[in-house]
Amino acid sequence: DPSLQLALDKLRATPGSAEVLEELGSELLAACFLSRYDLDAEVALEALEKTVSWRQENGAVAARQRVLAEPDIPISAFPHAETILQFTPACEGGPAIDRQGLPYSIRCPGLSDPIGMFAALTMDQLFEFQIFLMEWRLHQLERHASATGHLGSVLLVQDFTCPQGLLNLARKANASSIIKKLTAMFEDHYPGVLGQILVVHAPYAVHVLLKGLTPILPERITKRIRVVASAGTPQLMQELVDPACLPRFLGGDVEDKLFISRPISTGGDNELSVPAGSNLERGVKLNKGDMAAFGCNVAEGFDISFSCRFEPDANEADAASVMEVCAPNRLKGSEGGSFTAPCLGRLVLLFDNSYSWLNPKTITYELQSETPEPSS
């Protein structure tokens, strides 16, 4: 990139830059800062000065030295990795290589146990692991840039093949405050290292989780998040990663155990059989301000009339006003959404098969609620 090369030359010629760049020790990271700040050398240098100080104070320099000495070190050998991987299934590099030739990252939040992890791990230990991981990722990008001449970024795959209770687990583990601190570190000190963030095999409940986290995430990160339902996961992943470097649960040809040690299960949805000529309802009680996510899928190519409504509690002032959340429609395939309760009440899903005289319909559905964390 000629314009980036010119900006690097200008940065090197800027008074005070020599010492900063020497202490930084990474031309690629300097280039990432220039890209972040529209190739403005003076603005990038000011940010780099802060990062150099942060790196010295938080162990990033020591982590880089070890990574340079052991560039192919596996994730299992990272500080505190044994504890973290016990509670959060993950893969970083190794067999996970994308079509650019870069290591990509797999995390399985739906199978994680954050409560157990933080009972065995301190916040400082988690951040030590994350800093080591970011230094490792940075060096992989440096190797790629040295071989190709191009800046790259690390693809993050967050697999939400998950059991019930994901949202409550995240909330109880104070996930939002942790994510806020981590994303601030990524954006302030490792700009451009992380690329697209794919939330795959995403149940509708994930939309509620993201809705609660969006206000605390940097805008640059939220713009890179792409939510993909289970039906679209294999095709998208195969576009980005050769099936020979992709586990089967993501649409590839390789045994899952080579990537994730824990078995991947697709449990979590409820199954419902709606007899011909009848209808069934399922609901969840919500307090004012609670968020709910709902979704359903009709099996075997059939259709069903689906609708969703909110019924205020009898003691509420507007109890007589039932709110239509989703108008009745003949559903063939999948549908879903999210809803925030205006008052105490009940969210109700209606599966109406009364128009069918012969065929029962099999439905898989999800209906989860989440109480938002208080604003800090």
C-alpha positions in Angstrom: 0.0 0.0 0.0 2.0 3.0 -1.2 0.0 5.5 0.9 0.6 3.5 4.0 4.3 3.2 3.2 4.5 7.0 2.8 2.7 7.4 6.1 5.2 5.1 7.8 8.1 7.1 6.3 6.5 10.3 7.7 6.0 8.7 11.1 9.7 7.7 11.2 10.6 11.2 10.4 8.4 12.8 13.0 10.4 14.2 16.0 10.3 11.8 19.0 9.2 8.8 17.0 12.5 6.9 16.9 12.5 6.0 20.6 8.8 5.2 20.6 9.1 2.9 17.5 12.1 1.2 19.0 10.3 0.4 22.2 7.2 -0.7 20.3 9.3 -3.1 18.3 6.5 -3.8 15.7 6.3 -2.0 12.4 3.1 -3.8 11.7 1.5 -2.5 14.9 2.7 1.0 13.9 1.0 0.5 10.5 -2.2 -0.5 12.3 -2.2 2.7 14.3 -1.7 4.7 11.1 -4.6 2.9 9.5 -6.7 3.6 12.5 -5.9 7.4 12.5 -6.3 8.0 8.8 -2.6 7.9 8.1 -2.0 11.0 10.3 1.5 10.4 11.6 1.3 13.0 14.5 -2.0 11.6 15.9 -0.8 8.0 15.5 2.5 8.9 17.3 0.5 10.3 20.3 -1.5 7.2 20.6 1.6 5.0 20.2 3.3 6.8 23.1 0.4 5.8 25.3 0.5 2.2 24.1 4.3 1.9 24.6 3.8 3.0 28.2 0.8 0.6 28.6 2.8 -2.3 27.2 5.6 -1.8 29.7 3.3 -1.5 32.7 1.0 -4.5 31.8 3.4 -7.2 30.7 2.9 -7.0 27.0 6.7 -6.5 26.4 7.5 -9.7 28.3 4.7 -11.6 26.5 6.1 -10.5 23.1 9.6 -11.6 24.0 8.3 -15.1 24.8 6.2 -15.2 21.6 9.2 -14.2 19.5 11.2 -17.0 21.1 8.4 -19.6 20.6 6.4 -18.3 17.6 4.5 -21.7 17.2 3.6 -22.0 20.9 0.1 -23.6 21.2 -2.7 -21.9 23.0 -2.7 -24.6 25.7 0.8 -23.3 26.7 -0.4 -19.7 27.3 -0.4 -18.4 30.9 -3.5 -19.7 32.7 -4.7 -21.5 29.5 -5.2 -24.8 31.3 -7.8 -23.2 33.7 -9.5 -21.1 31.0 -9.8 -23.9 28.5 -11.3 -26.1 31.1 -14.3 -23.7 31.3 -14.3 -22.1 27.8 -13.8 -24.4 24.8 -11.6 -22.7 22.3 -9.2 -23.1 19.4 -6.6 -20.6 18.2 -4.5 -21.4 15.1 -3.1 -24.9 14.8 -5.6 -26.7 12.5 -7.7 -23.5 12.3 -6.2 -21.6 9.3 -8.5 -19.4 7.0 -8.3 -19.0 3.2 -5.8 -16.1 3.6 -3.4 -18.4 5.4 -4.0 -16.8 8.8 -4.9 -18.5 12.0 -8.5 -17.9 13.0 -10.1 -18.1 16.4 -12.9 -20.3 17.6 -14.7 -19.7 20.9 -17.8 -21.6 22.2 -19.5 -19.2 24.6 -22.6 -21.4 24.6 -20.7 -24.2 26.2 -18.7 -22.1 28.6 -19.0 -21.9 32.3 -18.0 -18.3 33.3 -19.1 -18.7 36.9 -16.8 -21.7 37.3 -14.0 -20.0 35.5 -14.1 -16.9 37.7 -14.2 -19.1 40.8 -10.9 -20.5 39.7 -9.3 -17.4 38.0 -8.7 -13.8 38.9 -9.4 -10.9 36.6 -5.7 -10.1 36.5 -5.0 -13.7 35.4 -7.6 -13.4 32.6 -6.0 -10.2 31.3 -2.6 -11.8 31.4 -3.9 -14.6 29.2 -5.6 -12.1 26.8 -2.4 -9.9 26.5 -0.4 -13.0 25.7 -3.0 -14.1 23.2 -3.0 -10.7 21.5 0.8 -10.7 21.3 0.7 -14.1 19.7 -2.0 -12.9 17.2 0.1 -9.8 16.4 3.1 -12.0 15.6 1.1 -14.2 13.3 0.0 -11.1 11.4 3.6 -10.0 11.2 4.7 -13.3 9.7 1.8 -13.1 7.2 2.7 -9.5 6.3 6.4 -10.4 5.9 5.4 -13.2 3.5 2.7 -11.4 1.5 3.3 -7.6 2.0 -0.3 -7.2 3.2 -1.9 -6.3 6.5 -4.3 -8.9 7.8 -6.6 -9.4 10.7 -7.7 -12.3 12.8 -11.2 -13.7 12.2 -13.1 -14.4 15.4 -15.8 -17.1 15.3 -18.1 -17.2 18.3 -20.1 -20.4 18.2 -23.4 -20.2 20.1 -24.5 -23.8 19.8 -25.7 -23.6 23.3 -27.8 -25.0 26.1 -30.6 -23.1 27.8 -29.6 -20.5 30.3 -26.9 -18.8 28.3 -28.1 -15.3 29.0 -28.4 -15.9 32.8 -24.9 -17.3 32.9 -23.5 -14.3 31.1 -25.3 -11.9 33.4 -24.3 -13.7 36.6 -20.7 -13.7 35.6 -20.8 -9.9 35.1 -20.0 -10.4 31.4 -20.6 -6.8 30.3 -18.0 -5.2 32.6 -15.4 -7.8 31.5 -16.2 -7.3 27.8 -16.0 -3.6 28.2 -12.5 -3.8 29.7 -11.3 -6.3 27.1 -12.6 -4.5 24.1 -11.1 -1.2 25.4 -7.7 -3.0 25.5 -8.2 -4.4 22.0 -9.2 -1.1 20.4 -6.7 1.2 22.3 -3.6 -1.0 22.1 -4.1 -3.5 19.3 -6.1 -1.6 16.6 -6.7 -3.6 13.4 -5.5 -6.9 14.9 -9.0 -8.3 15.2 -11.1 -8.5 12.1 -14.6 -9.7 11.4 -16.5 -11.2 14.4 -18.9 -14.0 13.4 -21.6 -15.0 15.9 -22.6 -18.4 14.3 -25.2 -20.9 15.1 -26.9 -18.0 16.7 -30.2 -18.6 18.5 -32.6 -15.6 18.7 -31.6 -15.2 22.3 -28.2 -13.9 21.1 -29.9 -10.8 19.7 -31.1 -10.0 23.2 -27.5 -10.5 24.6 -26.1 -8.3 21.9 -28.7 -5.6 22.4 -27.7 -5.4 26.1 -24.0 -5.3 25.2 -24.1 -2.9 22.2 -24.1 0.3 24.3 -20.8 -0.7 26.0 -19.0 -1.9 22.9 -16.9 0.4 20.8 -18.6 1.3 17.6 -15.7 -0.1 15.5 -16.4 -3.5 17.1 -20.2 -3.5 16.7 -19.8 -2.7 13.0 -17.7 -5.9 12.6 -20.2 -8.2 14.3 -22.2 -10.4 12.0 -24.9 -12.7 13.5 -25.5 -15.9 11.5 -28.2 -18.5 12.2 -27.5 -22.2 12.1 -28.9 -22.6 8.6 -26.4 -20.1 7.2 -23.4 -21.0 9.2 -21.8 -23.8 7.1 -22.0 -21.9 3.8 -20.5 -18.7 5.3 -17.7 -20.6 7.1 -16.8 -22.5 3.9 -16.5 -19.2 2.0 -13.9 -18.0 4.6 -12.2 -21.3 5.5 -11.3 -24.3 3.4 -13.4 -27.3 4.7 -10.1 -29.1 5.3 -9.3 -26.6 8.0 -12.8 -26.4 9.4 -14.5 -28.6 12.1 -17.6 -30.4 11.2 -19.8 -28.4 13.6 -19.0 -25.3 11.6 -19.6 -27.0 8.2 -16.1 -28.5 7.6 -14.6 -31.9 7.0 -12.4 -32.3 10.1 -13.4 -34.0 13.3 -14.5 -31.6 16.0 -12.1 -33.0 18.6 -9.1 -31.7 16.7 -10.4 -28.2 17.4 -12.5 -28.4 20.5 -12.0 -31.0 23.1 -15.5 -30.9 24.5 -18.3 -32.6 22.5 -20.5 -30.1 20.5 -24.2 -30.7 21.0 -27.1 -28.8 19.3 -29.4 -29.0 22.3 -31.3 -26.0 23.6 -34.5 -25.7 21.5 -37.9 -27.0 22.7 -39.8 -29.3 20.4 -43.6 -29.1 20.1 -46.1 -31.2 18.2 -49.3 -29.3 17.2 -52.1 -31.6 16.3 -54.2 -31.0 13.2 -57.2 -28.8 13.8 -55.8 -27.3 17.0 -53.4 -24.7 18.4 -50.9 -24.5 21.3 -49.4 -21.6 23.2 -46.2 -21.1 25.1 -45.3 -18.1 27.2 -42.9 -16.5 29.6 -43.5 -14.0 32.4 -41.7 -10.7 32.2 -41.1 -7.8 34.6 -41.0 -4.2 33.3 -37.8 -3.7 31.3 -37.1 -7.4 30.9 -35.9 -8.4 27.4 -37.1 -11.6 25.7 -36.0 -13.4 22.6 -38.2 -15.8 20.7 -37.8 -17.9 17.6 -39.4 -20.9 15.9 -38.9 -23.3 13.0 -41.4 -25.5 11.2 -40.1 -29.0 10.3 -40.4 -31.1 7.2 -41.5 -28.3 4.8 -44.9 -27.7 6.5 -46.3 -24.3 7.5 -48.2 -23.1 10.5 -49.9 -19.8 11.6 -47.6 -18.1 14.0 -48.2 -15.0 16.1 -46.8 -13.4 19.3 -48.5 -11.1 21.8 -47.8 -9.4 25.1 -50.5 -9.6 27.9 -50.1 -7.0 30.6 -50.6 -8.3 34.2 -54.2 -7.8 35.5 -52.9 -5.3 38.1 -51.3 -3.0 35.5 -53.1 0.2 34.5 -53.3 -0.8 30.9 -54.1 -4.4 31.5 -56.9 -4.4 28.9 -54.4 -3.5 26.1 -53.0 -6.7 24.7 -50.0 -5.8 22.6 -49.5 -7.5 19.2 -45.8 -8.2 18.9 -45.9 -10.3 15.7 -49.1 -10.4 13.6 -50.5 -13.8 12.6 -48.8 -15.2 9.5 -48.4 -18.5 7.7 -44.9 -19.4 8.7 -42.8 -21.8 6.5 -39.3 -22.0 7.8 -38.0 -19.8 10.6 -39.0 -16.6 12.3 -38.1 -14.8 15.5 -37.4 -11.5 17.2 -37.0 -9.8 20.5 -39.2 -7.7 22.8 -38.8 -5.5 25.8 -41.6 -5.6 28.3 -43.2 -2.2 29.0 -44.7 -3.5 32.2 -45.3 -6.7 34.2 -46.9 -9.2 32.0 -46.6 -12.3 29.8 -45.2 -12.8 26.3 -47.1 -15.5 24.5 -46.3 -17.5 21.3 -49.3 -19.0 19.5 -48.9 -21.9 17.0 -52.2 -22.2 15.2 -52.8 -25.4 13.2 -56.6 -25.2 13.2 -56.8 -24.8 9.4 -55.1 -28.2 8.8 -57.5 -31.2 8.9 -54.8 -33.9 8.4 -51.3 -32.9 9.2 -49.8 -32.4 12.7 -46.9 -29.9 12.7 -43.6 -30.3 14.5 -42.2 -27.0 15.8 -38.9 -26.2 17.4 -39.0 -23.0 19.4 -37.0 -21.0 21.9 -38.2 -18.4 24.3 -35.8 -16.9 26.8 -35.9 -13.8 29.0 -33.1 -11.6 30.4 -33.1 -8.9 33.1 -30.7 -6.2 32.0 -27.8 -5.3 34.2 -28.2 -1.9 36.0 -26.3 0.9 34.2 -22.9 1.6 35.9 
